[in-house]
Amino acid sequence: MSEEQQTPGAAPQFTRALVSWPARVVTAASLLFGLYEIIFVFNFNYTLYSLFTRLGIEIAFLRHTFQTKQSMAFVLAMVLIIAFLLYPARRRATSGPRVGVTDWLLAALGALCAFYIFAVYNRYAQNAEVLLPDIVFGILTVVLILEATRRVIGWVLPAVVGSFLVYGVIDLGFRWTRITQQLCFDEGILGIPLMVMVTYVFAFVFFGAFLLRIGVSDYITGFMISVFGPRPGGPAKAAVVSSGLMGTVSGSSVANVLTTGTFTIPLMKKAGYPAEVAGAIEPVASTGGQLMPPIMGAAAFIMAEFLGIPYRTIIIAAIVPAVVYYFSIYVFVDLETRRLGLGGLPRERPVRYFLRKTYLLIPVVVITAALLLGLPPQVCAIASLGVAVWVAWIARDSIPGSEPLYVAIVSAGTVLMFMGGDSNRSVAVVLLAILVLLVALSFLTRLVSRNEKFYM
């Protein structure tokens, strides 16, 4: 049956519990998503080409370099496949895991449209000419993204974007050629938000997923519980501090809740906090993870691109708001603890046990220093991932699970994070890009001609 995947503080999401071929297709799309990013976006194809050449195997395809917008189109194809197969058309608890024919057709059509843009983009980049097939596939792409977004996050954003789209066609008189050119080839779908996701966000998600896999989240949570646990309101204060520290690693509110909330919420209830208070403190503290440098939410990278400033400037500017945010939560927790007259919990492990394992935080220190030095964000993430692999080798005996580290890199960095649902929010990022572009076009039209139609 379909299942409702809901985390504390997050809106409910209805996804299918996929089995058999649909599950295999979604897994394959997720792996292709990650492998394409690693090989072509981060230019590891040249490294692989050199390696195979030294072994006497020449793979000419690895020498090819795709344009950034082509990479964005490829990622869009994978996202549409995952969205249409994973999310049912209607959010009902009675819909089963079966994927209907319509869903398969929409997934195939979405991949076809995105791959069409991928294939013809070089031709468009050379002569900027929009042909009839471009218009047809472009309109289909916009419609499919609207439907995918509706399935993932509901009607509101697609309705707003659709209204502006109708307004542009009917009232402003935009021609379909112009709309297709702007939305599908220039700065609409393949604009800054999706570019940031493809180039920056993936690298940090990959880095954060690996850190979570080697036990950094458990270490941070356990360390903070050991430090604050015996104090009055210790579990709640540990939840606040550990969520803030986890924000430096993940930058995702959902991932923050899932990793720290499973430990801190039961401990808060055990210490005497009402269930609703314990369930409120953790999501509020985890939400601030998007404000915590150095790995913040995707909006931070988009801000840097829009403003044309280095990402380290965003990091420095975010320090004070992040500290104030968590300080205010800490003060609230302290006052609520005094009002309820609660105590702490006995310390399970001594603090010195965690002090001996502070080397687990070395990758976070490295990525922070690299970003402050002004290195490109994706380079910082990949370089810090190398340090994390070294740390994982040191801590290999304490890593939970029995699978080898190379499996952890691939699965945690690609399948688990991208199949978990966050990647499907990429369609919302694309819709926001379309909305921004339509607003800009409408505003420009009114500036050029206040009372006349502006035919483009």
N, C-alpha and C positions, 0 to 999 in steps of 0.2 A: 504494500500500500504506500501511497505517497506519505511523506512524513513532513512534519512541520519542524524545521530547524530553527530553534529560537534560543537566543542567548540573553542573559540578563541585560536589560537596558537597550536591547536591539529590537527593531521591528520584526514581526514574524515573517518568515520566508517559507514558502511551500515549494519543495523540490521533490522530484521523483527519486525513489530508492531504486536506481537502475540496476538491472541484471542482464546477463547474457550479452547480446550484440550491442545494445545501446551503451552499456557500461564500457565495453571494449572501445567503441568509437569515441566516447568522451575521454577515456584514458589516452587513446592515441592522439586525439586533438590536443590534450594537455601536454603530452610529451613533445609533440611537434612544436607547440608553442614554445616550450622551454629550450628545446634543442636548437631551433632556429635562432632564438635570442642569443644563446651562448655562442653558436658557431659564426653567425653572420653579423649580428648587431654589435657584438663585442670583438669582432675581427679575429676570432680564434681559427677561422678558416685558413688563414695564412700559416698559422702554427701547424695545423693538421696537414696542410699541403707539404710543408717542409719535412715533417716527420715521415709521411708516406713516401716522399721522393727519396729520402735517404734509405728507405727500405726497398727501393726499387719499384715502387708503385706510384704512378703519376695519375692523379685525379684532377683533370683540368677544371672541373666544375668548382673546386674549392678555391680557385683563383678569382672567381667572379665576385664582384662587389655589387650588392643591390643598393639602390637609393633608399634613403630613410623612409620616404613615403611608400615605396614598395614594401618595405618591412612592416609598416603600419597596416597596409592592406592585408598582408599575410596574417598578422595577428588578429585583425578584424575578422577574417574568415574563420579562424579557430574559435574566436569568442562567440560568433553567431552559431556555430555548430553546437558548442557547449550549451549556450543559452536555450536554444530551441529543443534540445534533447533533455536537458536537466529540469527545465521549468515548464510545467503544463500550461495550457492556454487559460484554464480557470483555476483559481486558488480554492480548491475544495479538498476537504479531508477524505472524500470518498473516491477520488481519482486514484487509480492503481499505478503500478510501475510500468505498465504497457505504454509504449510510445506509438502514437497513432500515425497513420499514413501522412496526414497533414503536417505533423511535426517533422517527419523525415523529409518531406518535400521542401518545407521552409528551411530546414538546416542545409539541404543540398543547394537550394536556390541562393541562400545567403553566402555559402562558400563560393558558388559560381560567380556571383556578382563581385565579391571581394577579389577573387582571383582574376576576374576580367580587368578590374582596375589595376591590379598588380601587373598584368601582362601588357596593357596598353599605355602604362604611365610614361615609359621612355618615349614613345611616339608623341604623346601629348606634351612632354617637356621640351621636345625639339621644335614643334610648330604651334603649340597652344591652340590646336584646332579640335573642336568638339563635333563628332560625327553622330549620326542618328543612333547607332548602337550604344554610343556613350550615354546618350540621353536616356535610352530605355533602361540600361543597366544602372545608371545613376539614380533614376527615380525608384526603381525596384530596391536599390540599396537603402535609400532613405526610408522607404516604407517598411522594409524588414527590420531596420534598426529601431524604428518606432514600435513595432510589435515586440521585438526582443526586450526593449526597455519596459514596455507595459507588463510583460510577464515577470520581469525581475523586480521592479520597484513600484508597479502600479500605474494608474492612469494619469496622475497629475502632470508629471514632466512631459510625457508624450502629447498630452492635450495642449499644454502651453506651446510646445514646439510646433505642433500641427496648426494651431491658430495663427502663429506668426507666418507659417508657410503659406497658408491660405490667404492671409492678408497680403503677403508679398506678390502672390499670383493675381489675385482679383483686384485689389485696390491700387497697388503700385505698378501693376502691369509688367512685372518681371517676366521675361521670356524663359522657357524651359532650358534653352541653351545656356543662358547666363546662370540660372539656378544650379544646373548640373555642374557647370564649370567651377562655380564657387564652392558648392557643398561637397563635391566628390573628388575634385582634383587640386584645388588650391588650398584654402585655409578653413574649410568646413570640417568634414569628417576627419580628414588627414591634417588637422591643425595642431596647435601647440599642446592641448590636453592629451591627445592620444600619443603625440610624439614623446611627451614627458613620461607617459606610462611605458612606452616601448623602450626608451633609452635609459631612464633613471629608475623608475619605480621597480621594474623587474629586478634590476641588480640589487636593490636594497631588500626586496622581498626574498630573493634568493639567499642573501647574506643573513637576514634575520631568521629565515627558516632553518638554516644550518645551525645557527647559534641555539635556537630552541631545541634542536635535535640533540645537541651535545650536552644539554642539561643546564644551560645558563638561566633559563626561567625558574627551574626548580631551585637552583643555587640562590638566586636573588630572593625568591620568596622565603626559602628556609632561613637565609641569613637575617632578613628583616624580622621574621617571627622570633628568631633567637635573640635579637637585640631588643625588640619592643615587647615581646610576649609577656614577660613578668610584670610589666608596668601596667597601671590602670588603663584600660582600653587598649591594651597592647595589640590584639589581633586586628582591630580596626586601623590603628596607626600603622601597623605593619602593612596592611592592605594599601594604604595611601602611599607610603614610601616605596613599596615594591612595585606598585603600578606606575609610579613616576619613573623608577629605574628601568622597568620593562619597556616604557615608552622610548627610551634611548636606543633600544634594540629593535623593536618591531615597528613602531610608528603606526600601528593599527589598533583601533579601539576594540574591535571584535576579538582579535588575537590576544589582546591584553586581558580581556575579561575571561577568555577561555583558559588561559594559562595560569593566571593568578587567582581568579575567582573560585576555581574548583577547590583550592586550599583555604583561602581566607574567609569565604562566606560561611562554611561550616564552623570554622573556628570562632568567628564573630558570634554566631548563634550559641555556640557552646559557652562563650564568655558571658552570655546574658543579653545580648542585643536582640531586640525584636526582629522577626524575619524580614519585615518591610524595611527596617533601617539597615540591616546587613545587606539586603538586596539592592539598596540604593547607594550605599557608600562605594561599593566596588565598581559599578558602572560609571559613576561620576568620576572616580579617581582614574579609571581606565580611559575614559574619554580624553582626559588631559594628555594622554600619551602622544597624541598628534601634535602637541605643542612642545614636546620635549626634544631638544637637540641631542644628538646630531641627526637621527633618523626620524623625521617628522612625517606628516601625512603627505599625500600626493599634491595637495594644494600648495605646499611650500615650494616644490619644484616649479609648479605652474606660475606662482608669483615671481620667482626668479626669472623665468623666461619672459613673462609679460613685461616686467620692469626692466629687463636687460641688465641685471646686477648679478654678481657672483652669489652662489648659494651660501657661502660662508657669511655673507651680509645678513641673509635671512636667519641663519643660525644665531648670530650674535644678537640680532633684534628680538629673537624669541626667548632669550634666556630670562629676562626680567618677567615678562608675562607668565612664563611657565612656573617660575619660582613663586610668584604671587598667587597663582591659581592653586598650587598644591599647598602653600602655606595656609590659605583660607580654608581648604578642606580639612587640613590637620587641626586648625583651631576649632572648626565646627565639631570634629570628632571628639576633641578634648572636652569641649563644653557639654556635648551630649553625654559623654561618659560620666562627667561630674553630676549631671542631672539625674542619670539613672543609677548612680552610685555603684558602678561596676568595677571589678578588679581585673587582674590579668590572668594568665595561664602559666603553669610551670614550664620552664625551659627544657625541651627535649634533648637538645644538643648544645654543647658549650660554644661560645662565640669563637673561641680559638680554632675549633674544627673548621669553621667557614673561612677564617682568616688564612688558613693554610691552602685554600683553594681559590684565592683571589686571582690566580693566573687565568681563570676562566673569563675575566673581564678584560684581558689584554686586547682582544679584537675590537672592543668598544673604544678603548683608549686610542688604538691605532687609527680607526676610522675617524674619530673626532679630530685628532691631530692632523690627519691628511686633509680633511675638509677645511680646517682652519688655515692650512697652508695654501689653499686655493686650488688644489688639484681637482680635475673633473670628477663629479660625484660618482659616475659609474666606474671610473678607474679606482676611486677610493674603496668602493664596495667590493670590487673583485680582488684588489690587493689585500684588503682586510679579510676576505674569505680565505686567502692563502694562509694568513696568520691563524685564522680559526681552525683550519685543517691541522696545523702544527699543534695548536692547543688541544684539539680533539685526540691527537696521537698521544699526548701526555696523559689525558684523562680517559683513555680508551677503556680502562678497567671499570670506571664508574658510570659509563654511558648506559642508560637504560636500553634494554633490548639486546638482541643477539645478532642483528644483521650487520654486515660489513659497512665500513664508512662510505664506500663508493655508492652503495645502495642508498644510504642516508642522503648523500648529496643530490642524487638524481630525484629520489622520491620526495624528500622534504622540500627541495628547491623548486620542483615543477609540479608533480601530480598533486600532492597533498595541499599545497597552498593555492593552486589554481583550480583544483576541483572542489575546494572547500567553499566556493561561492564568491569570494572576493573578486576573482578575475571577471566574473560575469557582470560586475558593476562597471566594467569597461564600457558597456553599451550606454550607461548613463553618462560617462565622460564624453562619449561621442555626441550624445544628444545635447549636452551643455555646449559643446563646441558649435553645433548647428544653431542653437538658440542665440549664442553670442554673435555669430556671423549675421543672422537674419536681423537682429536688432541693429547691428552696425550698418547693414545695407539700408534698412528703413530710415535710420537717422540721417545717413548720407543723402538719401533721396530727398528728404524734406529740406535739407540744407541747400541742395542744388536747385530745387524747384519747389516752392512752397505751395503752389496752387495748381500745378500741372502734373500730368502723368509723366513718369520718367521711364521710358522704354529702353531696356538694356539688351 
